[in-house]
Amino acid sequence: MANYFITYSYLYHQKDMLEDHKRTGAYYNACIQNMAQFKDKVVLDVGTGSGILAIFAARAGARKVYAVEATDMAKHARRLVAAQGLAGTVEVIQGVIESVELPEQVDIIISEWMGYFLLRESMLDSVLVARNKFLKPGGALYPSHARMFLAPITTNQTQRRQAELEAAVDGWSDFVREVKQYYDVDMSCLTEAYQEEQADYFSRTAAWADVHPSQALGPPACLKSYDLLMLTLEELKADLQASFKLRLLQPGPVEALAGYFDVQFRGSPENPADSPVTLTTAPDPTGATHWGQQVFFMHPGIQADEGTTIEGSLSMSRRSDNHRLMDVVVKHKVITGLREGQERTDLFHIE
């Protein structure tokens, strides 16, 4: 847990996130464009970081904001809140939300909990804990809904990573010869393990990418939709299982699948947002958010013609050695007219 939180205790990391204006702007608009929903409300900010979202909520008219932060960034948040003249409204509390106690229930919970491909980092767990502990009946979550998408793309990165894998394997052969020559130790018994290690890194580890819309070979499939007011911790912690159909509007090969998400700020049925806001991490010609897209490289590429369909399933589970990281299994086959190709399975990691 300490390793996860420590990155967020540095101002440079907070700066990186705040400089993502698509991200920060979406939260700002969700608050400021919905001041009627925030007026005189009690708000909880889970994982406040620098305190910026708590400041937005206070400026939107909240009567009280509890800003909870697990790291020493809390001291910077207190200073920033005070500098804005909001110390009387925003109370910064240092601690993990699972252990924190509040003097009252809240009307709104706001949090920027999303990780790569939405679920990496597993911070949504903490938001649901906060919801169960502190949110009043009829209260709102900001964001309130989330969706995960998968799209077929073309990319030169697949071949580049394959070339890097081959170079790494070739480099091991030279290393084995040198160690034998210099020290009379035969390292060849570890060759297979080294090759597997490198294949795991170069071929089976998803990569952050800034995908351009022109790389898409067809429209995305929506893998999963979440209503965060209704989602249970048990459902969230279970392995994600989703089926997909990807229809190609351009011929392949499909060299990778790009995973991304969006979230919506709709409030709650009892307190709906006047101006719903959507934050998307879809491929954008103006550039990616700091989440980018998670790219799952297909080697060899999926050979498919225009008009064909790739049908399959994606499962995502938490790593047994680190629940904040994810393992992904993609099973798929190409369907052309009445012809159905052989099913293929690819395993990936989201680090």
C-alpha positions as CSV (number, residue, x, y, z in Angstrom):
1,M,0.0,0.0,0.0
2,A,2.8,2.4,0.8
3,N,4.4,2.0,-2.6
4,Y,1.1,2.9,-4.2
5,F,0.5,6.0,-2.2
6,I,4.0,7.4,-2.2
7,T,3.9,8.6,-5.8
8,Y,0.9,10.8,-5.0
9,S,2.8,12.6,-2.2
10,Y,5.0,14.5,-4.6
11,L,4.0,17.9,-6.0
12,Y,5.5,17.0,-9.4
13,H,3.0,14.2,-9.8
14,Q,0.1,16.4,-8.8
15,K,1.4,19.0,-11.3
16,D,1.3,16.3,-14.1
17,M,-2.3,15.5,-13.4
18,L,-3.4,19.1,-13.1
19,E,-1.8,20.0,-16.4
20,D,-4.1,17.5,-18.0
21,H,-6.7,20.1,-18.8
22,K,-9.2,17.6,-20.3
23,R,-9.2,15.8,-16.9
24,T,-9.1,18.9,-14.6
25,G,-11.5,20.9,-16.8
26,A,-14.1,18.1,-16.7
27,Y,-14.1,18.1,-12.9
28,Y,-14.2,21.9,-12.9
29,N,-17.1,22.0,-15.3
30,A,-18.9,19.3,-13.4
31,C,-18.8,21.4,-10.3
32,I,-19.1,25.0,-11.6
33,Q,-21.8,24.2,-14.2
34,N,-23.9,22.4,-11.5
35,M,-23.8,25.0,-8.7
36,A,-27.5,24.4,-7.9
37,Q,-26.6,20.7,-7.1
38,F,-23.7,21.8,-4.8
39,K,-25.3,24.8,-3.1
40,D,-25.3,24.3,0.7
41,K,-24.4,20.6,0.3
42,V,-21.8,18.6,2.3
43,V,-19.2,17.1,0.0
44,L,-16.6,14.4,0.5
45,D,-13.5,14.4,-1.7
46,V,-11.9,10.9,-1.7
47,G,-8.1,11.2,-2.4
48,T,-8.0,14.9,-2.6
49,G,-4.3,15.2,-3.5
50,S,-3.5,18.9,-3.8
51,G,-7.1,19.7,-2.8
52,I,-8.1,21.1,-6.2
53,L,-11.4,19.2,-6.4
54,A,-12.3,20.2,-2.9
55,I,-11.7,23.8,-3.9
56,F,-14.0,23.4,-7.0
57,A,-16.7,22.0,-4.8
58,A,-16.4,24.8,-2.3
59,R,-16.5,27.4,-5.0
60,A,-19.6,25.7,-6.4
61,G,-21.4,26.5,-3.2
62,A,-20.8,23.5,-0.9
63,R,-21.5,24.3,2.8
64,K,-18.7,21.9,4.0
65,V,-16.1,19.8,2.1
66,Y,-14.2,17.0,3.8
67,A,-11.1,16.4,1.8
68,V,-9.5,13.1,2.6
69,E,-5.9,12.3,1.6
70,A,-3.8,9.3,2.6
71,T,-0.3,10.9,2.0
72,D,1.7,13.9,3.2
73,M,0.3,15.8,0.3
74,A,-2.4,16.7,2.8
75,K,-0.2,19.4,4.3
76,H,0.1,21.0,0.8
77,A,-3.6,20.7,0.4
78,R,-4.3,22.5,3.7
79,R,-1.9,25.3,2.6
80,L,-3.5,25.6,-0.8
81,V,-7.0,25.7,0.6
82,A,-6.1,28.4,3.1
83,A,-4.4,30.4,0.3
84,Q,-7.8,30.5,-1.5
85,G,-9.6,31.7,1.6
86,L,-11.5,28.4,2.0
87,A,-10.1,27.0,5.3
88,G,-13.5,27.6,6.9
89,T,-15.3,25.5,4.3
90,V,-12.7,22.8,3.4
91,E,-11.4,20.5,6.1
92,V,-8.4,18.4,5.0
93,I,-8.1,15.1,6.8
94,Q,-5.0,12.9,6.5
95,G,-5.8,9.2,6.5
96,V,-7.1,6.3,4.4
97,I,-10.9,6.5,3.7
98,E,-11.4,3.0,5.1
99,S,-10.2,4.3,8.6
100,V,-11.5,7.9,8.6
101,E,-14.6,8.9,10.5
102,L,-16.6,12.0,9.7
103,P,-19.0,13.9,12.0
104,E,-21.8,13.8,9.5
105,Q,-23.1,12.1,6.4
106,V,-22.5,13.7,3.0
107,D,-24.7,14.7,0.0
108,I,-22.0,14.3,-2.7
109,I,-18.8,12.3,-3.1
110,I,-16.3,13.5,-5.6
111,S,-13.2,11.6,-6.5
112,E,-10.7,11.2,-9.3
113,W,-10.2,7.5,-8.9
114,M,-9.7,6.3,-12.5
115,G,-6.5,4.4,-13.5
116,Y,-5.3,3.1,-16.8
117,F,-8.1,1.3,-18.7
118,L,-10.3,2.6,-15.9
119,L,-9.7,-0.1,-13.2
120,R,-5.9,-0.2,-12.7
121,E,-5.0,1.0,-9.2
122,S,-8.3,-0.4,-7.8
123,M,-9.0,3.0,-6.2
124,L,-12.7,2.6,-7.0
125,D,-12.8,0.2,-4.1
126,S,-12.2,3.1,-1.7
127,V,-14.8,5.3,-3.3
128,L,-17.4,2.5,-2.9
129,V,-16.3,2.1,0.8
130,A,-16.8,5.8,1.2
131,R,-20.2,5.6,-0.5
132,N,-21.4,2.8,1.8
133,K,-20.1,4.6,4.9
134,F,-20.9,8.2,4.3
135,L,-23.3,9.0,1.4
136,K,-26.9,10.0,2.4
137,P,-29.8,8.2,0.7
138,G,-30.3,10.0,-2.6
139,G,-26.8,11.4,-2.6
140,A,-24.7,11.8,-5.7
141,L,-21.4,10.5,-6.9
142,Y,-19.1,12.7,-9.2
143,P,-18.5,10.9,-11.5
144,S,-21.6,8.7,-11.4
145,H,-21.1,6.4,-14.3
146,A,-18.2,4.8,-16.2
147,R,-17.8,2.8,-19.4
148,M,-14.9,0.7,-20.8
149,F,-14.2,0.4,-24.6
150,L,-12.1,-1.7,-26.9
151,A,-11.1,-0.7,-30.5
152,P,-9.2,-2.4,-33.3
153,I,-6.2,-0.3,-34.4
154,T,-3.1,-0.3,-36.6
155,T,0.2,0.7,-35.2
156,N,3.9,0.4,-36.0
157,Q,4.7,-0.3,-32.3
158,T,3.9,-4.0,-32.6
159,Q,6.6,-4.7,-35.1
160,R,9.0,-2.4,-33.2
161,R,8.4,-4.2,-29.9
162,Q,8.9,-7.6,-31.7
163,A,12.2,-6.3,-33.0
164,E,13.2,-5.2,-29.5
165,L,12.3,-8.7,-28.2
166,E,14.5,-10.3,-30.9
167,A,17.4,-8.0,-30.1
168,A,17.1,-8.8,-26.4
169,V,17.1,-12.5,-27.0
170,D,20.1,-12.1,-29.3
171,G,21.9,-10.1,-26.7
172,W,21.5,-12.9,-24.2
173,S,23.3,-15.3,-26.5
174,D,26.3,-12.9,-26.6
175,F,26.1,-12.6,-22.8
176,V,26.2,-16.4,-22.4
177,R,29.3,-16.7,-24.6
178,E,31.1,-13.9,-22.7
179,V,30.4,-15.3,-19.3
180,K,31.6,-18.7,-20.4
181,Q,34.7,-17.2,-22.0
182,Y,35.6,-14.9,-19.1
183,Y,34.5,-16.9,-16.0
184,D,33.9,-20.4,-17.2
185,V,30.3,-20.3,-16.0
186,D,27.7,-21.8,-18.4
187,M,24.6,-19.6,-18.2
188,S,22.7,-21.4,-21.0
189,C,20.5,-23.3,-18.6
190,L,18.7,-20.0,-17.9
191,T,18.2,-19.2,-21.6
192,E,14.6,-20.4,-21.7
193,A,13.7,-18.5,-18.5
194,Y,15.2,-15.3,-19.9
195,Q,13.4,-15.6,-23.2
196,E,10.1,-16.1,-21.4
197,E,10.8,-13.1,-19.2
198,Q,11.5,-10.9,-22.2
199,A,8.5,-12.2,-24.1
200,D,6.4,-11.3,-21.1
201,Y,7.7,-7.8,-21.1
202,F,7.7,-7.0,-24.8
203,S,4.8,-9.0,-26.0
204,R,2.4,-9.4,-23.1
205,T,2.7,-6.1,-21.3
206,A,0.1,-3.5,-22.3
207,A,1.6,-0.1,-23.2
208,W,0.5,3.5,-22.7
209,A,-0.2,5.1,-26.1
210,D,-1.5,8.3,-27.6
211,V,-3.6,6.7,-30.4
212,H,-4.7,8.9,-33.2
213,P,-8.3,8.4,-34.4
214,S,-6.9,7.6,-37.9
215,Q,-5.4,4.4,-36.5
216,A,-8.8,3.0,-35.8
217,L,-9.9,0.2,-38.2
218,G,-13.4,0.2,-36.9
219,P,-15.7,1.6,-34.2
220,P,-15.1,0.6,-30.6
221,A,-17.1,-2.0,-28.6
222,C,-18.4,-1.0,-25.2
223,L,-17.1,-3.7,-22.9
224,K,-18.7,-2.6,-19.6
225,S,-21.0,0.0,-18.2
226,Y,-21.0,0.9,-14.5
227,D,-23.6,2.7,-12.5
228,L,-21.4,3.7,-9.5
229,L,-24.4,4.3,-7.2
230,M,-25.5,0.7,-7.7
231,L,-22.2,-1.2,-8.1
232,T,-21.3,-3.4,-5.2
233,L,-17.8,-4.0,-3.9
234,E,-18.3,-7.7,-4.5
235,E,-19.2,-7.1,-8.1
236,L,-16.2,-4.8,-8.5
237,K,-13.7,-7.3,-7.0
238,A,-14.9,-10.2,-9.1
239,D,-13.1,-10.8,-12.4
240,L,-14.5,-8.6,-15.2
241,Q,-16.0,-10.7,-18.0
242,A,-17.1,-9.0,-21.2
243,S,-17.8,-10.1,-24.8
244,F,-17.2,-7.9,-27.8
245,K,-17.8,-7.6,-31.5
246,L,-15.5,-5.4,-33.6
247,R,-16.6,-4.8,-37.2
248,L,-13.8,-3.6,-39.4
249,L,-14.4,-0.7,-41.7
250,Q,-10.9,-0.9,-43.1
251,P,-8.9,-4.0,-43.9
252,G,-6.4,-5.4,-41.4
253,P,-4.1,-6.6,-40.1
254,V,-5.3,-5.6,-36.7
255,E,-2.0,-5.0,-35.0
256,A,-3.3,-4.1,-31.6
257,L,-6.5,-3.5,-29.5
258,A,-6.8,-0.2,-27.7
259,G,-8.6,0.0,-24.4
260,Y,-9.9,3.2,-22.9
261,F,-12.8,4.6,-20.9
262,D,-15.1,7.5,-20.2
263,V,-16.9,8.7,-17.1
264,Q,-20.0,10.8,-16.8
265,F,-21.0,13.3,-14.1
266,R,-24.8,13.0,-14.0
267,G,-25.4,13.3,-10.2
268,S,-28.1,11.0,-8.8
269,P,-31.8,10.4,-9.7
270,E,-32.8,12.5,-6.6
271,N,-30.2,15.3,-7.4
272,P,-29.5,15.1,-11.1
273,A,-26.9,17.4,-12.7
274,D,-28.3,20.3,-14.6
275,S,-25.4,20.1,-17.0
276,P,-24.1,16.5,-17.3
277,V,-20.4,16.4,-18.2
278,T,-18.4,13.5,-19.8
279,L,-14.7,13.0,-19.5
280,T,-13.4,10.6,-22.2
281,T,-10.0,9.1,-22.9
282,A,-10.9,8.0,-26.4
283,P,-8.4,8.6,-29.2
284,D,-8.3,12.4,-29.9
285,P,-6.6,14.3,-32.7
286,T,-5.6,17.0,-30.2
287,G,-3.7,14.5,-28.0
288,A,-4.3,12.1,-25.2
289,T,-5.2,12.7,-21.6
290,H,-2.6,11.5,-19.1
291,W,-4.4,8.2,-19.0
292,G,-3.8,7.7,-22.8
293,Q,-5.0,4.4,-24.1
294,Q,-3.8,1.0,-23.0
295,V,-2.6,-0.9,-26.1
296,F,-2.6,-4.7,-26.3
297,F,-0.2,-5.7,-29.0
298,M,-1.2,-8.6,-31.4
299,H,1.7,-10.5,-32.8
300,P,1.1,-11.8,-35.3
301,G,-1.5,-9.3,-36.3
302,I,-5.1,-10.4,-36.8
303,Q,-5.6,-10.8,-40.6
304,A,-9.0,-9.6,-41.5
305,D,-10.7,-7.9,-44.4
306,E,-12.9,-4.9,-44.5
307,G,-16.4,-5.8,-43.4
308,T,-15.3,-8.8,-41.3
309,T,-16.0,-9.1,-37.6
310,I,-13.7,-10.0,-34.7
311,E,-15.7,-11.6,-32.0
312,G,-14.4,-12.5,-28.6
313,S,-14.2,-12.0,-24.9
314,L,-12.1,-10.0,-22.5
315,S,-11.5,-11.0,-18.9
316,M,-9.6,-8.8,-16.4
317,S,-8.5,-9.9,-13.0
318,R,-6.4,-8.4,-10.2
319,R,-2.9,-9.7,-9.9
320,S,-2.4,-12.1,-7.0
321,D,0.9,-10.4,-6.0
322,N,-0.5,-6.8,-6.3
323,H,-4.2,-6.2,-6.4
324,R,-3.7,-2.7,-8.0
325,L,-2.3,-4.3,-11.2
326,M,-4.3,-6.3,-13.7
327,D,-4.1,-9.4,-15.9
328,V,-6.1,-9.4,-19.1
329,V,-7.1,-12.4,-21.2
330,V,-8.4,-11.7,-24.7
331,K,-10.0,-14.6,-26.7
332,H,-11.1,-13.8,-30.3
333,K,-11.8,-15.2,-33.7
334,V,-12.4,-13.7,-37.1
335,I,-15.8,-14.1,-38.8
336,T,-16.1,-13.5,-42.5
337,G,-19.6,-14.1,-43.8
338,L,-20.4,-17.7,-42.8
339,R,-16.7,-18.5,-42.3
340,E,-15.5,-18.7,-38.7
341,G,-11.8,-18.6,-37.9
342,Q,-10.0,-20.5,-35.2
343,E,-10.2,-19.0,-31.7
344,R,-7.0,-17.4,-30.4
345,T,-6.1,-16.5,-26.9
346,D,-3.7,-13.7,-25.8
347,L,-2.6,-12.9,-22.2
348,F,-1.6,-9.4,-21.2
349,H,-0.6,-7.5,-18.1
350,I,-1.4,-3.9,-17.1
351,E,1.5,-2.7,-15.0
